[in-house]
Amino acid sequence: MTRPAGRGDAGPPPAVRIREVRDRALFDLDDGPVTPSNRAELAAVAKLLNVLLASLVVSSLQHEQHALLVRAPSDRAVAEFLRTCADRDRAGARLLAARIGQLGFSADHDPQHLANRSRVAFRTFPDGDLAGIVNQDLVGARIFVQTLQEAVRWVGDDDPTTRRLLERLLQEKEAQAADLSAPPCTAARP
């Protein structure tokens, strides 16, 4: 029997050796889904995720407030789009909170700390200032995109599950920024 070229005689990598995988899985069962192969500094990752959580909560509140300020019948599609953005931000915040819990930490939803941790500043406008509202929400989305890009690079391969979650949120925020920067007739796509 011939072996495939380049494999050598070392055998399979540790990740596929069943006995080693089982032994590592049995180590520290209280850690839940976090296994020894996760190389991330978990406290630092949880802190980062709490910053992103605060940013999404503040962003969702801002979108909701802005949707309420858009009252012209001709702008109802924009208001509905902003409500959809608020809903997506809340869903993203729930995903981040769940991941923080999986890592063994607590998600911080304390209203006294949210604004201080958020990368997105909450700003409101007079009723009907559609240009100001859309511009502020676009700026917030772009800030979040940059923050998520940096977070994805920082997490890297040390915690693939967290990285995939961040990439998913990044994709959603990039789509949101694209919709907000589109001409008004297409900016309201849900």
Secondary structure by P-SEA (a helix, b strand, c coil): ccccccccccccccccaaaaaaaaaaccccccccccccccaaaaaaaaaaaaaaaaaaaaaaaaaaaaacccccaaaaaaaaaaaaaaaaaaaaaaaaaaaaaccccccccccccccccbbbbbbcccaaaaaaaaaaaaaaaaaaaaaaaaaaaccccaaaaaaaaaaaaaaaaaaaaaaccccccccc
